[in-house]
Amino acid sequence: MSLSRRHFLQLAVAVNALSLFRAGTVDAEPEIGLKFAPPSPFSFEMLKALARERASREYTPPPQPDPAIVSQIDYDAHGKLQYRKEAALWAESGGSYPISFQHVGMFFPKTVIMNVVEKGMAREILYDPHLFTMGPEHVAKDLPASPSAFAGFWVHESRKGSDWKKREPWVTFLGASYFRAIGELGQVGLSARGIALNPGTSNPEEFPDFVSFWFEPAAKTGDPVTVYALLDGPSLTGAYRFLLKRTRGVVMEIEAALFLRRDIERLGIAPLTSMYWFSETAKPTAVDWRPEVHDSDGLALWTGVGEHIWRPLNNPPRVMVSSFADKSPKGFGLGQRDRVLDHYQDGVRYHLRPSAWVEPLGDWGEGAVQLTEIPTDDEIHDNIVAMWVPKEPAAAGKTYDLRYRIHWLADEPFPSPLARCVATRLGNGGQPGKPRPKGVRKFMVEFLGKPLAKLPYGEKPEPVITASRGELSRIEIEAVPDDVPGHWRTHFDLAVTGPEPVEIRCYLRHKDEVMSETWLYQYHPF
């Protein structure tokens, strides 16, 4: 589709000239409500052309409303800036899912331009401080109308058949290129990003911004809300189209066109970001009163050759990057498998946090799922990143066209028919009642699933275990004594010297039949 210079310039002006339409173009309204700039043509092809053109120019960061004021809008002050739901986009008519907007603050200080699209024409939604419940003493009241003080948005439940004003939003976009969604268990947790640049490398990590959004309504409940986004950062630009669909959880279909300004050491596609502090696997003594604290407890992989893998997460002693080489992957995700409240004992409901699964659409070729794990001593830090990294170098001038889905659910959308890992625990090696040998660690791995429940009476599965270094011993397999069919555990000792991590692999088989997914673990001797 060709793009006329006139239409291109109209779109560029709509994105960049934040204050051109502020005076004399908006109808006066006696009641609080949205105000709009004049319309200009818009399409996804136009957005991609704009992203491509911007990549050919030097990067210019988005405007920041008065930093002296915004820096004072801390967590508490931002919480008082409640958007007035009666002024939400599509609050009364139009799309089925109302959209409300979020204010700039200390942690997301940059302007993000919001636009509504109807019949191929886009109009900017103009910032007005009266859209927020800020009292006369609130520091934000001194911000001017331009540049816009919008920083993000929420997508609410359908206004048809629900009290959407009181319910939690089901999608949120706020800060850099971060977004997240509610799972089928009614909680938010981990986040996704438009792109990840250089996490876990010697170079500083870069965080490009979604600088503009465009919204198209869902005609009826169950239809997707369409959101377009322009990504910009020092190293690349991008044009995104999100089809946001409310299901029992949330499914996002994403199409992205990326244009690189610079060479990028590590380009992370479809990145997921989460928090893992500690779990039943390993926990420092008395670090916290709770048994487990995490938004996700493992990385799930479905490889191009069909192998299902579960890799429990670590809080490592130093930054660790693990690569799982693959070709044409079927999917990957960060999961929260432990759903037992008693395992957390926490009122923030970690046991209900969603799992997120990335489903590639089309052939992603060769590359690797990379897992970055960063040490943390608190639950306030996101310290886990999982993403796809293409094999070919990400060089300046290169372009990428990508399509994928993210499923925000309680579990993987395409679970393996094999038995799955349900627990990983570590302890001292050796034999009870005898002196425990130094440098020996015992591992206990539990599997649960129908293939194990169908074993002939009296027969056992066989654990197949390998380690990248060290000596394995005392390998045993037994049914877990809880009368749950198909619940087995294997335990084994690993003797190892030196501090370097050990990669361990385990699965269960019966004769020549694979009975379980593959358990991978990175052990850090201590």
C-alpha positions as a Python dict, from the first residue, in 0.01 Angstrom:
ca = {
    (1, 'M'): (0, 0, 0),
    (2, 'S'): (152, 334, -105),
    (3, 'L'): (157, 629, 133),
    (4, 'S'): (119, 978, -4),
    (5, 'R'): (355, 1244, 128),
    (6, 'R'): (53, 1448, 241),
    (7, 'H'): (-89, 1164, 451),
    (8, 'F'): (254, 1081, 590),
    (9, 'L'): (309, 1437, 702),
    (10, 'Q'): (-37, 1447, 858),
    (11, 'L'): (44, 1142, 1070),
    (12, 'A'): (387, 1273, 1164),
    (13, 'V'): (236, 1601, 1278),
    (14, 'A'): (-26, 1416, 1484),
    (15, 'V'): (251, 1228, 1668),
    (16, 'N'): (512, 1499, 1715),
    (17, 'A'): (344, 1840, 1740),
    (18, 'L'): (188, 1800, 2081),
    (19, 'S'): (54, 2152, 2119),
    (20, 'L'): (-49, 2255, 1769),
    (21, 'F'): (-415, 2172, 1824),
    (22, 'R'): (-458, 2307, 2175),
    (23, 'A'): (-613, 2645, 2097),
    (24, 'G'): (-943, 2712, 1926),
    (25, 'T'): (-1006, 2358, 1802),
    (26, 'V'): (-1202, 2196, 2082),
    (27, 'D'): (-1569, 2241, 2149),
    (28, 'A'): (-1642, 2383, 2491),
    (29, 'E'): (-1811, 2133, 2722),
    (30, 'P'): (-1979, 2228, 3048),
    (31, 'E'): (-1927, 1879, 3193),
    (32, 'I'): (-1608, 1684, 3246),
    (33, 'G'): (-1535, 1483, 2934),
    (34, 'L'): (-1279, 1407, 2668),
    (35, 'K'): (-1169, 1672, 2422),
    (36, 'F'): (-1014, 1594, 2087),
    (37, 'A'): (-786, 1752, 1828),
    (38, 'P'): (-891, 1773, 1461),
    (39, 'P'): (-887, 1445, 1265),
    (40, 'S'): (-609, 1318, 1038),
    (41, 'P'): (-584, 1001, 828),
    (42, 'F'): (-448, 690, 997),
    (43, 'S'): (-372, 328, 908),
    (44, 'F'): (-129, 61, 1022),
    (45, 'E'): (62, 100, 694),
    (46, 'M'): (100, 470, 765),
    (47, 'L'): (225, 392, 1114),
    (48, 'K'): (485, 148, 981),
    (49, 'A'): (601, 407, 730),
    (50, 'L'): (632, 662, 1008),
    (51, 'A'): (837, 421, 1223),
    (52, 'R'): (1065, 346, 926),
    (53, 'E'): (1117, 717, 856),
    (54, 'R'): (1192, 795, 1222),
    (55, 'A'): (1454, 522, 1229),
    (56, 'S'): (1644, 711, 958),
    (57, 'R'): (1669, 1018, 1183),
    (58, 'E'): (1851, 1082, 1507),
    (59, 'Y'): (1653, 977, 1814),
    (60, 'T'): (1459, 1247, 1994),
    (61, 'P'): (1316, 1146, 2334),
    (62, 'P'): (950, 1215, 2405),
    (63, 'P'): (868, 1533, 2598),
    (64, 'Q'): (858, 1528, 2976),
    (65, 'P'): (607, 1747, 3152),
    (66, 'D'): (775, 1979, 3402),
    (67, 'P'): (1029, 1745, 3572),
    (68, 'A'): (1034, 1959, 3887),
    (69, 'I'): (665, 1882, 3937),
    (70, 'V'): (657, 1525, 3806),
    (71, 'S'): (946, 1419, 4030),
    (72, 'Q'): (724, 1498, 4329),
    (73, 'I'): (447, 1263, 4215),
    (74, 'D'): (567, 961, 4412),
    (75, 'Y'): (380, 637, 4472),
    (76, 'D'): (135, 789, 4722),
    (77, 'A'): (77, 1108, 4524),
    (78, 'H'): (19, 909, 4205),
    (79, 'G'): (-236, 691, 4383),
    (80, 'K'): (-444, 1000, 4451),
    (81, 'L'): (-463, 1083, 4078),
    (82, 'Q'): (-769, 872, 4004),
    (83, 'Y'): (-906, 900, 3652),
    (84, 'R'): (-1274, 993, 3645),
    (85, 'K'): (-1445, 688, 3503),
    (86, 'E'): (-1735, 891, 3363),
    (87, 'A'): (-1481, 1052, 3128),
    (88, 'A'): (-1339, 723, 3001),
    (89, 'L'): (-1320, 665, 2629),
    (90, 'W'): (-1636, 470, 2533),
    (91, 'A'): (-1779, 509, 2884),
    (92, 'E'): (-2132, 549, 2749),
    (93, 'S'): (-2125, 448, 2383),
    (94, 'G'): (-1899, 331, 2105),
    (95, 'G'): (-1669, 46, 2205),
    (96, 'S'): (-1777, -221, 2452),
    (97, 'Y'): (-1466, -188, 2668),
    (98, 'P'): (-1406, 157, 2820),
    (99, 'I'): (-1051, 292, 2834),
    (100, 'S'): (-924, 522, 3108),
    (101, 'F'): (-589, 698, 3122),
    (102, 'Q'): (-298, 712, 3365),
    (103, 'H'): (-108, 1021, 3474),
    (104, 'V'): (266, 1083, 3454),
    (105, 'G'): (461, 1040, 3775),
    (106, 'M'): (803, 985, 3925),
    (107, 'F'): (840, 637, 3774),
    (108, 'F'): (690, 710, 3429),
    (109, 'P'): (764, 1078, 3358),
    (110, 'K'): (734, 1090, 2979),
    (111, 'T'): (445, 1204, 2764),
    (112, 'V'): (249, 937, 2573),
    (113, 'I'): (8, 1064, 2307),
    (114, 'M'): (-336, 900, 2302),
    (115, 'N'): (-554, 888, 1990),
    (116, 'V'): (-891, 743, 1896),
    (117, 'V'): (-948, 602, 1546),
    (118, 'E'): (-1281, 593, 1365),
    (119, 'K'): (-1331, 513, 996),
    (120, 'G'): (-966, 566, 910),
    (121, 'M'): (-938, 901, 1085),
    (122, 'A'): (-745, 961, 1408),
    (123, 'R'): (-797, 1235, 1666),
    (124, 'E'): (-565, 1304, 1956),
    (125, 'I'): (-724, 1284, 2300),
    (126, 'L'): (-624, 1604, 2477),
    (127, 'Y'): (-497, 1608, 2832),
    (128, 'D'): (-705, 1797, 3085),
    (129, 'P'): (-623, 1799, 3458),
    (130, 'H'): (-996, 1793, 3535),
    (131, 'L'): (-1003, 1433, 3408),
    (132, 'F'): (-831, 1332, 3732),
    (133, 'T'): (-941, 1361, 4094),
    (134, 'M'): (-666, 1594, 4209),
    (135, 'G'): (-743, 1827, 4496),
    (136, 'P'): (-638, 2191, 4506),
    (137, 'E'): (-328, 2100, 4705),
    (138, 'H'): (-205, 1825, 4473),
    (139, 'V'): (126, 1907, 4306),
    (140, 'A'): (0, 1783, 3966),
    (141, 'K'): (-252, 2068, 3941),
    (142, 'D'): (33, 2301, 3836),
    (143, 'L'): (116, 2101, 3522),
    (144, 'P'): (18, 2281, 3200),
    (145, 'A'): (-206, 2115, 2942),
    (146, 'S'): (88, 2075, 2705),
    (147, 'P'): (285, 1859, 2678),
    (148, 'S'): (31, 1592, 2761),
    (149, 'A'): (52, 1441, 3110),
    (150, 'F'): (-94, 1107, 2996),
    (151, 'A'): (149, 821, 3062),
    (152, 'G'): (-55, 505, 2998),
    (153, 'F'): (-400, 349, 2986),
    (154, 'W'): (-628, 82, 3130),
    (155, 'V'): (-877, -133, 2940),
    (156, 'H'): (-1182, -205, 3155),
    (157, 'E'): (-1436, -484, 3158),
    (158, 'S'): (-1733, -457, 2924),
    (159, 'R'): (-1980, -193, 3030),
    (160, 'K'): (-2256, -430, 2916),
    (161, 'G'): (-2354, -658, 3200),
    (162, 'S'): (-2087, -563, 3454),
    (163, 'D'): (-2004, -283, 3693),
    (164, 'W'): (-1685, -201, 3510),
    (165, 'K'): (-1616, 109, 3718),
    (166, 'K'): (-1555, -104, 4029),
    (167, 'R'): (-1371, -396, 3870),
    (168, 'E'): (-1000, -423, 3799),
    (169, 'P'): (-889, -342, 3442),
    (170, 'W'): (-803, -644, 3233),
    (171, 'V'): (-517, -483, 3038),
    (172, 'T'): (-277, -207, 3145),
    (173, 'F'): (-3, -27, 2949),
    (174, 'L'): (219, 195, 3163),
    (175, 'G'): (587, 287, 3156),
    (176, 'A'): (837, 242, 2869),
    (177, 'S'): (696, -47, 2660),
    (178, 'Y'): (556, -248, 2954),
    (179, 'F'): (208, -400, 2959),
    (180, 'R'): (29, -673, 3148),
    (181, 'A'): (-307, -845, 3171),
    (182, 'I'): (-529, -1014, 3422),
    (183, 'G'): (-536, -1392, 3424),
    (184, 'E'): (-835, -1620, 3452),
    (185, 'L'): (-785, -1633, 3830),
    (186, 'G'): (-851, -1260, 3865),
    (187, 'Q'): (-498, -1137, 3937),
    (188, 'V'): (-222, -948, 3761),
    (189, 'G'): (142, -1036, 3814),
    (190, 'L'): (419, -1061, 3558),
    (191, 'S'): (458, -813, 3270),
    (192, 'A'): (540, -820, 2901),
    (193, 'R'): (730, -564, 2696),
    (194, 'G'): (728, -449, 2338),
    (195, 'I'): (1099, -529, 2310),
    (196, 'A'): (1401, -597, 2534),
    (197, 'L'): (1744, -457, 2449),
    (198, 'N'): (2062, -596, 2608),
    (199, 'P'): (1933, -746, 2935),
    (200, 'G'): (2208, -937, 3113),
    (201, 'T'): (2489, -799, 2895),
    (202, 'S'): (2788, -579, 2967),
    (203, 'N'): (2609, -293, 2790),
    (204, 'P'): (2347, -89, 2977),
    (205, 'E'): (1995, -217, 2919),
    (206, 'E'): (1790, 17, 2701),
    (207, 'F'): (1418, 77, 2752),
    (208, 'P'): (1243, 216, 2441),
    (209, 'D'): (908, 385, 2493),
    (210, 'F'): (566, 345, 2342),
    (211, 'V'): (534, 715, 2260),
    (212, 'S'): (188, 709, 2099),
    (213, 'F'): (-121, 486, 2105),
    (214, 'W'): (-424, 469, 1877),
    (215, 'F'): (-748, 295, 1984),
    (216, 'E'): (-1016, 125, 1775),
    (217, 'P'): (-1325, 0, 1960),
    (218, 'A'): (-1459, -351, 2000),
    (219, 'A'): (-1803, -345, 1836),
    (220, 'K'): (-1945, -592, 2087),
    (221, 'T'): (-1842, -779, 2399),
    (222, 'G'): (-1601, -1057, 2306),
    (223, 'D'): (-1459, -874, 2006),
    (224, 'P'): (-1098, -758, 2034),
    (225, 'V'): (-1000, -403, 2120),
    (226, 'T'): (-743, -287, 1864),
    (227, 'V'): (-450, -81, 1989),
    (228, 'Y'): (-174, 56, 1767),
    (229, 'A'): (153, 176, 1919),
    (230, 'L'): (460, 365, 1801),
    (231, 'L'): (781, 250, 1971),
    (232, 'D'): (1088, 472, 1978),
    (233, 'G'): (1427, 453, 2144),
    (234, 'P'): (1793, 533, 2074),
    (235, 'S'): (1854, 200, 1898),
    (236, 'L'): (1530, 125, 1712),
    (237, 'T'): (1173, 219, 1625),
    (238, 'G'): (868, -1, 1586),
    (239, 'A'): (506, -8, 1476),
    (240, 'Y'): (277, -242, 1673),
    (241, 'R'): (-79, -364, 1638),
    (242, 'F'): (-238, -534, 1939),
    (243, 'L'): (-567, -725, 1918),
    (244, 'L'): (-671, -751, 2283),
    (245, 'K'): (-932, -1018, 2344),
    (246, 'R'): (-1101, -1086, 2678),
    (247, 'T'): (-1148, -1461, 2721),
    (248, 'R'): (-1146, -1659, 3044),
    (249, 'G'): (-812, -1478, 3074),
    (250, 'V'): (-670, -1252, 2804),
    (251, 'V'): (-526, -1331, 2461),
    (252, 'M'): (-323, -1069, 2275),
    (253, 'E'): (-241, -1108, 1907),
    (254, 'I'): (55, -887, 1826),
    (255, 'E'): (203, -775, 1497),
    (256, 'A'): (522, -570, 1503),
    (257, 'A'): (750, -408, 1244),
    (258, 'L'): (1091, -313, 1386),
    (259, 'F'): (1353, -82, 1231),
    (260, 'L'): (1704, -76, 1382),
    (261, 'R'): (1900, 249, 1411),
    (262, 'R'): (2202, 85, 1573),
    (263, 'D'): (2366, -250, 1623),
    (264, 'I'): (2209, -428, 1922),
    (265, 'E'): (2408, -683, 2119),
    (266, 'R'): (2103, -876, 2240),
    (267, 'L'): (1762, -820, 2079),
    (268, 'G'): (1487, -977, 2288),
    (269, 'I'): (1162, -1049, 2107),
    (270, 'A'): (833, -1104, 2294),
    (271, 'P'): (999, -1050, 2633),
    (272, 'L'): (830, -1146, 2959),
    (273, 'T'): (940, -994, 3290),
    (274, 'S'): (864, -1136, 3634),
    (275, 'M'): (970, -1162, 3998),
    (276, 'Y'): (1119, -1464, 4173),
    (277, 'W'): (1261, -1418, 4523),
    (278, 'F'): (1245, -1767, 4679),
    (279, 'S'): (1033, -2081, 4683),
    (280, 'E'): (1021, -2431, 4830),
    (281, 'T'): (1324, -2517, 4613),
    (282, 'A'): (1576, -2311, 4808),
    (283, 'K'): (1539, -2037, 5071),
    (284, 'P'): (1794, -1863, 5296),
    (285, 'T'): (1728, -1926, 5665),
    (286, 'A'): (1473, -1687, 5817),
    (287, 'V'): (1492, -1438, 5529),
    (288, 'D'): (1115, -1396, 5542),
    (289, 'W'): (825, -1545, 5734),
    (290, 'R'): (649, -1667, 5419),
    (291, 'P'): (734, -2006, 5263),
    (292, 'E'): (740, -1872, 4904),
    (293, 'V'): (742, -1532, 4731),
    (294, 'H'): (727, -1517, 4351),
    (295, 'D'): (509, -1411, 4058),
    (296, 'S'): (642, -1700, 3848),
    (297, 'D'): (821, -2019, 3948),
    (298, 'G'): (945, -2159, 3619),
    (299, 'L'): (1021, -2123, 3250),
    (300, 'A'): (821, -2352, 3020),
    (301, 'L'): (944, -2438, 2670),
    (302, 'W'): (786, -2622, 2379),
    (303, 'T'): (1066, -2671, 2131),
    (304, 'G'): (1055, -2693, 1754),
    (305, 'V'): (1104, -3071, 1772),
    (306, 'G'): (818, -3108, 2020),
    (307, 'E'): (999, -3148, 2354),
    (308, 'H'): (826, -2997, 2659),
    (309, 'I'): (1068, -2854, 2916),
    (310, 'W'): (1023, -2708, 3265),
    (311, 'R'): (1308, -2506, 3413),
    (312, 'P'): (1250, -2391, 3776),
    (313, 'L'): (1364, -2033, 3837),
    (314, 'N'): (1657, -1929, 4055),
    (315, 'N'): (1753, -1626, 4258),
    (316, 'P'): (2120, -1664, 4163),
    (317, 'P'): (2430, -1532, 4338),
    (318, 'R'): (2512, -1322, 4029),
    (319, 'V'): (2346, -1230, 3701),
    (320, 'M'): (2297, -1548, 3497),
    (321, 'V'): (2191, -1583, 3135),
    (322, 'S'): (2080, -1927, 3013),
    (323, 'S'): (2023, -1994, 2643),
    (324, 'F'): (1801, -2271, 2508),
    (325, 'A'): (1890, -2298, 2140),
    (326, 'D'): (1601, -2386, 1911),
    (327, 'K'): (1464, -2365, 1560),
    (328, 'S'): (1103, -2272, 1485),
    (329, 'P'): (993, -2283, 1851),
    (330, 'K'): (633, -2369, 1925),
    (331, 'G'): (623, -2149, 2234),
    (332, 'F'): (763, -2045, 2569),
    (333, 'G'): (636, -1880, 2884),
    (334, 'L'): (683, -1792, 3248),
    (335, 'G'): (448, -1998, 3462),
    (336, 'Q'): (308, -1996, 3811),
    (337, 'R'): (243, -2365, 3874),
    (338, 'D'): (214, -2370, 4252),
    (339, 'R'): (-151, -2278, 4319),
    (340, 'V'): (-177, -2371, 4688),
    (341, 'L'): (-243, -2076, 4920),
    (342, 'D'): (-79, -2249, 5217),
    (343, 'H'): (247, -2257, 5023),
    (344, 'Y'): (255, -1875, 5027),
    (345, 'Q'): (55, -1765, 5334),
    (346, 'D'): (26, -1419, 5180),
    (347, 'G'): (-268, -1183, 5143),
    (348, 'V'): (-147, -1051, 4807),
    (349, 'R'): (-252, -1383, 4652),
    (350, 'Y'): (65, -1496, 4479),
    (351, 'H'): (-105, -1831, 4423),
    (352, 'L'): (-344, -1662, 4177),
    (353, 'R'): (-85, -1481, 3964),
    (354, 'P'): (-123, -1551, 3591),
    (355, 'S'): (107, -1747, 3368),
    (356, 'A'): (200, -1592, 3030),
    (357, 'W'): (268, -1798, 2719),
    (358, 'V'): (419, -1668, 2393),
    (359, 'E'): (292, -1846, 2081),
    (360, 'P'): (490, -1761, 1766),
    (361, 'L'): (280, -1710, 1453),
    (362, 'G'): (484, -1807, 1151),
    (363, 'D'): (837, -1945, 1147),
    (364, 'W'): (1077, -1759, 1377),
    (365, 'G'): (1376, -1951, 1237),
    (366, 'E'): (1689, -2018, 1441),
    (367, 'G'): (1770, -1857, 1772),
    (368, 'A'): (1731, -1922, 2141),
    (369, 'V'): (1496, -1863, 2427),
    (370, 'Q'): (1713, -1674, 2673),
    (371, 'L'): (1644, -1661, 3044),
    (372, 'T'): (1805, -1384, 3247),
    (373, 'E'): (1801, -1424, 3626),
    (374, 'I'): (1916, -1133, 3845),
    (375, 'P'): (1990, -1153, 4219),
    (376, 'T'): (1730, -986, 4440),
    (377, 'D'): (1675, -947, 4814),
    (378, 'D'): (1314, -829, 4800),
    (379, 'E'): (988, -885, 4617),
    (380, 'I'): (969, -527, 4484),
    (381, 'H'): (1216, -597, 4202),
    (382, 'D'): (1144, -770, 3873),
    (383, 'N'): (1450, -990, 3831),
    (384, 'I'): (1347, -1244, 3565),
    (385, 'V'): (1341, -1194, 3186),
    (386, 'A'): (1249, -1458, 2925),
    (387, 'M'): (1263, -1373, 2554),
    (388, 'W'): (1341, -1501, 2206),
    (389, 'V'): (1679, -1394, 2060),
    (390, 'P'): (1728, -1450, 1685),
    (391, 'K'): (2051, -1621, 1580),
    (392, 'E'): (2148, -1361, 1320),
    (393, 'P'): (2310, -1042, 1456),
    (394, 'A'): (2079, -746, 1509),
    (395, 'A'): (2263, -494, 1290),
    (396, 'A'): (2181, -131, 1219),
    (397, 'G'): (1946, -96, 922),
    (398, 'K'): (1791, -440, 971),
    (399, 'T'): (1413, -480, 986),
    (400, 'Y'): (1194, -744, 1150),
    (401, 'D'): (832, -835, 1084),
    (402, 'L'): (688, -1043, 1366),
    (403, 'R'): (359, -1195, 1470),
    (404, 'Y'): (280, -1377, 1792),
    (405, 'R'): (18, -1427, 2062),
    (406, 'I'): (52, -1388, 2436),
    (407, 'H'): (-189, -1599, 2642),
    (408, 'W'): (-250, -1473, 2998),
    (409, 'L'): (-400, -1775, 3171),
    (410, 'A'): (-362, -1993, 3480),
    (411, 'D'): (-165, -2253, 3285),
    (412, 'E'): (-9, -2317, 2946),
    (413, 'P'): (-266, -2302, 2663),
    (414, 'F'): (-112, -2611, 2496),
    (415, 'P'): (-10, -2835, 2789),
    (416, 'S'): (192, -3148, 2730),
    (417, 'P'): (7, -3481, 2761),
    (418, 'L'): (307, -3607, 2958),
    (419, 'A'): (345, -3593, 3335),
    (420, 'R'): (471, -3255, 3449),
    (421, 'C'): (708, -3138, 3718),
    (422, 'V'): (516, -3009, 4021),
    (423, 'A'): (792, -2954, 4279),
    (424, 'T'): (1169, -2920, 4310),
    (425, 'R'): (1339, -2939, 4649),
    (426, 'L'): (1700, -2935, 4766),
    (427, 'G'): (1856, -3073, 5083),
    (428, 'N'): (2175, -3217, 5228),
    (429, 'G'): (2303, -3525, 5051),
    (430, 'G'): (2400, -3852, 5209),
    (431, 'Q'): (2208, -4094, 5426),
    (432, 'P'): (1998, -3999, 5732),
    (433, 'G'): (2156, -4107, 6059),
    (434, 'K'): (2510, -4090, 5918),
    (435, 'P'): (2754, -3799, 5882),
    (436, 'R'): (2656, -3591, 5581),
    (437, 'P'): (2936, -3559, 5324),
    (438, 'K'): (3050, -3209, 5235),
    (439, 'G'): (2984, -3084, 4884),
    (440, 'V'): (2695, -3327, 4829),
    (441, 'R'): (2345, -3197, 4759),
    (442, 'K'): (2025, -3400, 4745),
    (443, 'F'): (1762, -3316, 4483),
    (444, 'M'): (1400, -3424, 4495),
    (445, 'V'): (1185, -3374, 4184),
    (446, 'E'): (813, -3454, 4176),
    (447, 'F'): (615, -3545, 3863),
    (448, 'L'): (239, -3579, 3829),
    (449, 'G'): (25, -3685, 3533),
    (450, 'K'): (-189, -3939, 3355),
    (451, 'P'): (93, -4143, 3193),
    (452, 'L'): (228, -4224, 3539),
    (453, 'A'): (-119, -4310, 3667),
    (454, 'K'): (-155, -4569, 3389),
    (455, 'L'): (156, -4767, 3480),
    (456, 'P'): (91, -5140, 3530),
    (457, 'Y'): (50, -5235, 3894),
    (458, 'G'): (382, -5287, 4069),
    (459, 'E'): (592, -5124, 3796),
    (460, 'K'): (794, -4808, 3836),
    (461, 'P'): (908, -4537, 3597),
    (462, 'E'): (1281, -4498, 3544),
    (463, 'P'): (1449, -4161, 3608),
    (464, 'V'): (1695, -4057, 3337),
    (465, 'I'): (1934, -3803, 3490),
    (466, 'T'): (2246, -3628, 3362),
    (467, 'A'): (2464, -3347, 3500),
    (468, 'S'): (2713, -3120, 3322),
    (469, 'R'): (2971, -3195, 3592),
    (470, 'G'): (3001, -3372, 3926),
    (471, 'E'): (2905, -3727, 4030),
    (472, 'L'): (2547, -3855, 4058),
    (473, 'S'): (2458, -4121, 4314),
    (474, 'R'): (2178, -4266, 4529),
    (475, 'I'): (1923, -4234, 4246),
    (476, 'E'): (1581, -4355, 4360),
    (477, 'I'): (1218, -4337, 4245),
    (478, 'E'): (906, -4380, 4455),
    (479, 'A'): (536, -4301, 4453),
    (480, 'V'): (451, -4001, 4667),
    (481, 'P'): (254, -4136, 4967),
    (482, 'D'): (-48, -3910, 4919),
    (483, 'D'): (-277, -4155, 4736),
    (484, 'V'): (-287, -3923, 4429),
    (485, 'P'): (-270, -4138, 4114),
    (486, 'G'): (30, -4070, 3894),
    (487, 'H'): (228, -3877, 4159),
    (488, 'W'): (592, -3989, 4168),
    (489, 'R'): (919, -3842, 4287),
    (490, 'T'): (1280, -3913, 4215),
    (491, 'H'): (1566, -3812, 4442),
    (492, 'F'): (1936, -3826, 4385),
    (493, 'D'): (2265, -3693, 4521),
    (494, 'L'): (2511, -3475, 4335),
    (495, 'A'): (2871, -3442, 4457),
    (496, 'V'): (3048, -3142, 4308),
    (497, 'T'): (3342, -2915, 4389),
    (498, 'G'): (3395, -2555, 4290),
    (499, 'P'): (3144, -2268, 4262),
    (500, 'E'): (3057, -2290, 3892),
    (501, 'P'): (2692, -2378, 3817),
    (502, 'V'): (2588, -2728, 3720),
    (503, 'E'): (2324, -2798, 3455),
    (504, 'I'): (2106, -3097, 3550),
    (505, 'R'): (1855, -3274, 3329),
    (506, 'C'): (1592, -3531, 3426),
    (507, 'Y'): (1287, -3705, 3284),
    (508, 'L'): (1094, -4025, 3355),
    (509, 'R'): (1048, -4314, 3115),
    (510, 'H'): (898, -4662, 3125),
    (511, 'K'): (1076, -4906, 2900),
    (512, 'D'): (1106, -4707, 2572),
    (513, 'E'): (822, -4466, 2643),
    (514, 'V'): (884, -4113, 2767),
    (515, 'M'): (647, -4050, 3058),
    (516, 'S'): (724, -3692, 3162),
    (517, 'E'): (831, -3354, 3040),
    (518, 'T'): (1200, -3271, 3079),
    (519, 'W'): (1311, -3105, 3402),
    (520, 'L'): (1611, -2876, 3372),
    (521, 'Y'): (1781, -2708, 3666),
    (522, 'Q'): (2080, -2481, 3712),
    (523, 'Y'): (2241, -2565, 4046),
    (524, 'H'): (2470, -2312, 4214),
    (525, 'P'): (2692, -2497, 4466),
    (526, 'F'): (2714, -2331, 4806),
}
